Amino acid sequence: MNTTPLKIIAMIPARYAATRFPAKLMQDLNGKTVILRTYEAAKNTGLFEEVYVVTDSDIIYSEITENGGKAIMSKKEHQCGSDRIAEAVEDMDVDIVVNVQGDEPMIDMGSLEKVLDVFRGQDAEKIDLASLKAPIKEWKDVENPNHVKVVTNKEDFALYFSRSPIPYPREKEAGVTWFKHIGIYAFRKQALLDFQRLPMLGLEAAEKIEAIRYLEYGKNIKMVETNVKGVGIDTPEDLERARQLFS
């Protein structure tokens, strides 16, 4: 078991443009923008030595820095959050980097703690990154391609992620639990740097799920079960739901 203190930071990748809901991170969420709410929620967990928003947008950069937060401007265009974070942490002295989704302002501290604990556990040396999974109760959610599913081995290492129903139930009473992937990641710094220089392969390109790249190149992803689904803001309806929860 690893007892050496780990230097842990949080990075919140934040694009201004979003395909389904443009400028969603700058929408008002009960008096503060979505991105500022997320930044403050990450800070308030007390789990990180530092929290940064890393962005390609002057508007988001100003929103964070003018409210006393720390932000980093990306130097170049990036295809995904992992690439954006990798560039930002390249010269930082850190052990674990947590990717907090900018559109999930309701951070569950208990789930985050469970993810970070695996890097202090028995098989810590085998873990390149860790993430969360939550049981899916409704078949319509299993079928929904916007909900990424994950299957794991008996040690809870990820075998595959898919937008399709995995495992596929050949019989009605299959007796399995389906799991949704919750997109909070905790990376070893080296795994992030490796990701940045490895080209996208076919499975990731087909599914449009960046976690698959780690699997395709042999990285070990430890999955941690949670019952907290989080509130991701992908649509105006999600934003309205989040406003009601904050009220």
N, C-alpha and C positions, 0 to 999 in steps of 0.2 A: 504493500500500500504506500502511495506517494504522500509524504508528509511535508515536502518542501512547499512553502507558500508560492502560489501562482499569481503572476501579475495579469489581472483580468480587466479588459476594457470593453465598452459597448460601442458599436458603430451602427448608425442608422442611415442606410443609403436612401437618398431622397431625390427622385426625378420630378421635375415640374410637370412635364408632359406625361399623361397616362392615357392609354388607349380607350379604356371603358369610361373613365370619369376624369376628364382633363382638369388639371389644377386642384385635384382633390385634397392634396396636403395643405393647401392654403385656405380651405373652406373653414368657416366659423363653426367651432364646436363649443357652444355655450360660453362665449366670451374670449376664447383663444383659438388659434388655428390648430388644425389636426396635428401638424408636425411639431408645434410647440408643446401641445399636450403630450405627445409621444416622448419627446425629449425629457420633459419634466418627470414623466412617469418612470422612465429609465433611471434618471438621477435619484429619484425618491426610493428606489429599491435598496440603495446603499450597497449593492453587490459589486460595483465597478469602481476602479481607481479613477477612470475618466469616462465620459460619454461624449461622443462626437456625432454630429450630423455631417455626412459626406455627400456633396451635391454638385450638380452641373448648373444650378440655377442661382443667379444673383439675388433673385427675390427670396428664395428659401434661405440662402446664406445670410442675408440681411435680417430676416425674421428671427433667426436663432441668435446671431451675434448682438443685435440691438436689444434682445431680451436677456442678455447676460450669459448666453450659452456659448459652446465651442462648436465651430463649423469648419470644414475643410472643403475647398473647391477642387473638384476633379481636374486633372491636367489634360485629359483627353476623353473622347467618347467611349462609353462602355456598353456592352451588350446586356450585362446583368449586374445584380448587386454584389456578387462575389468578386467580380473584376474590379468594381469601383472601390470596394473595401481593401482589396489586395494592394492596389496602388497607394492607398492612404496609409497603410500600416507598414509598408516595406522597410522604412528606416526607423520604426518605433521598437523600443525594447519591451516587448510584451510576450506572454506565453499563450493566453487564450483570448480570442476575439469573438465577441457575441454579436451576431447580426440581428438587430431588432428591426422589425418591419415598420416603416414610417407611417403606414396606414392602420396600425393596430395600437391605438392609444391606451387600451386597457390591459396593461401588462400584469400578468399573474406572477407575483414574486415567488410563490411556492413552486410553481412549475420551473421557473428559471433556476432556482436553487437545486432542484433535482437534476437538471441538465448539467450544471457545473459540478455537482458531486461526483459524477462518473469519472471525472479527471483526477479524482483522489481515491478511486476505488480499486478493486483487485485487478481488473483487466485494463487499467488506465493506459498502460504502455502500448496496448493494441489499438487505441482509439485515436483516429485522425480528426473526427468531428462528431458532434452529438446533436440530436434534434428531438422533437416531440411528436408523439402520435396520440390520437384520441379515438376511443371506440365510436363507431357510427351505428346509430340506432335504426335509421330509416333506410329502406331499400332505395328510395328516390335519391338519397344522398350518395349511396354507393354508386349509382348509375350516373350521377352528375359529373361531367368531365371537368368542371371547375373545382371539384374536390379531389385533390391528389391523394391516391391510396398508397399505402406502404405495406409490404410483407417482410417479416423478419425471421431469422433463425431462432433456435431455442435460447440463444444467449442475447437476444434482442439486437443483433446486428442486422442492418437493412440488407435484404436480398434484392429488392427492386421497388421502384416507384412507378405508378401509372395513373393515367386519367381514366382508364378502363376499370371495370370491377375486377380486382384481384384480391384473393383467389376467385376464379370463376366457379359458381356452384353448379356442378353437373347434376346434383340431386337437391330437391327442395330443402330437405333437412340436412344441410351440410355440416352443421355443428361448429362453424367457425365464427370468429368475430372479425369484422372488417375494421380497418383503422384508417383514419384520415391523417395525413401529414400536416402538422401545424408548423408553419414556416419560421420558427425561431431556431437558429443554428449557433452552436458554440464550436469554433474552429481552433485547432492548433495553428499557430501563425504559419508554419511551414506548409500545411495543407492548402492554405489560401494562396500562398506564393506559387505553389505547384499548379494549382487550378488556373491561375492567370496565364501561365505559359503553355498549357496543354490545349491543343485544338479540340473543338467540339466534334464528337463522333456521332454516328448514325442514330443511336437510341435516344440521346438527348435531343437531337434535332427533330426526331419524329414526335416525341412526347412534349417538347418544350418545357422540360423540368431540369433545372440546372443541377440538382442533387445527383442525377444519373451520371453526370460526368465523373464525379468522384468514384462511383462504383465501377464505371467502365475502365478507369485507370487503377483499380485495385485498392482504393482507400477504404478504410473501415468506418462505417457510420453507426454509432450506437444510438438506438432509439429508446426514449424514455416515455412511459405511458403517463398521460394526464387525463383528467376529466374536464378540464377547462378548455373550452373551444376558442375563446377569444372573440373579439368583434373586429373583423377586418372591414375596412371601408373601401369597397370596390364600386359601389353604385350610390346614387343619391338616396335610394331607399335605405342602404346601410348607414349612411350619415344620419338620416332621421332617427333610425333605431338607436344609434350611439348617443344622439342628443337626448333621447328619452331616458336612456340608462344613466347618463351623467346627471340628469335632473333628479 
